[in-house]
């Protein structure tokens, strides 16, 4: 093929390829921005539909008695019974294997 013919072919296809490339980059940026927000919503719904984890459920954390005081979209607030200290636990840690919750009878 002639060098000029190849240049004409590349020049005719180039605008469509640039448009496709720009769309892919913009879509990637939007997905990265929404990833954390969507991850928090998914974790929140998994926690809400889990029957063992709810407000006022007693738990044992590091050998200390506590109960779940509040559940929000981003975290759990666990209040210890001995001195009323609170611990904030992100929902991503609740659903992972690195954090363990042991259920016991509900606090009255």
N, C-alpha and C positions, 0 to 999 in steps of 0.2 A: 504494500500500500504506500501511497504517497504520504510524505510528511504533512503536507497541507490538509489532506483529507482527514488524517487522524486529529489534527488540531481543530478542524471544524466540528468533528464528531464530539470531541471533549468539550468544546465551547457550547455546543447545543444541549448537552446533557448537564453541564455544570450548574446552571441555576436551579434545576430540580433537585440535584444532590445537595446543594447548599441549603435549600429550603428544608429538605428532609433532615439534614444534620442539625439545623437550628431548632427544629421541632423536637428532636430527640434530646438535645441539651436542655431546653426549657422544661420538657416533661421530667427529665431526671432531677432538675433543681426543685421542681414542685413536689416530686415524690420524696426527696430527702427532707424537705420542710414539713411535710405531712406525716412522715414516718413516726416520729415521737408522739405526736398527738393521737394518731390512730392506734398506736401501741398502748397508750394509756386507756383509751376507750375500750379496747378489747380486753385488757386486764381487768378493768372495772366490771365489765359484764360477766366475765368468768367468776369473779369474786361474788357478785350479786346472785348468780345462779347456783353457787356452791352452797349446799345446805349446812355444811359444818361451820362456815365462817359467816358470822353475822354480828350485829351489835349486841353487847352484853354477854357474849360467849366467853366463858372462862378459859384461859390458856396458861401454859407453863412455859416461860422463856428463861433460859439459863438457870433453871432451878428456882425461879421466883414466880409466885402466883400473880396473875394479871388478868385483865379482861379487856376486850375490844371496846373502846369508848366511842370511836367514830370511824366511819368508812367514807372516804371521798374518792374522787376520780383519780387522784394522784397518789394517795397513801392511806395507811391505816394508822390510827392513833391508839396505842395500847397503854392503859393506865395500870400501874402496879398497885397491889392492895396494901402492901406493908407501909409505904410512905407517900403514896399518891404521886410518885414520879410518873412522867409520861415518856413514851418512846414512839417516835415516828418511823414507820416502816414503809418504804416504797412498795407499791403493788407488784412491781417487777420482781422484787425479792420474795414476796409472799408466794408467788406462783412458781418460782424456781426451786430447784432441789437444794440450794444452799441455805435456805431458811426453813426451819421445821416448826410447825405449830401442833401442839398436843391438846386435843379437846378434852374438856372435863365438864362437869355439870354447870348449868347456867347460874350466874350470880343472881341472887334474889334481892 
